[in-house]
């Protein structure tokens, strides 16, 4: 198993979604590899959501590492661009 510092240094692609319920709006930040249900951050702004996610990600990685569970690494970038938008 690699070190905890190695996993914490990995750069996961962050997804930010705007959510709304009963007129209230907020942002949720997460990465696909760790899963939105297991590890996410919430904030009134995108920046707050990302900062919250980064804190949660470190705590989640520490938990997985302490349990000896597998930690997913970021997916490699897909360089097979189609050329269409």
TAWOSUL-V168548 format. One line per field, one symbol per residue. ss: DSSP state (h for helix, s for strand, l for the rest). psi: psi as a letter, one per 20 degrees, with the letter a starting at -180 (. if undefined). Layout:
# TAWOSUL-V168548
ss = ???
psi = ???
This chain:
# TAWOSUL-V168548
ss = lllhhhhhhlllllsssssssllssssssslllllllllssssllhhhhhhhhhhhhhhhhhhhhhhllllllllllllllllll
psi = qrqhhghhiqoqppppqpqpplipqrqpprqhhiphhhorqqrhrgggggggghghgghghgggghikqpopqqqqpojmqhiq.
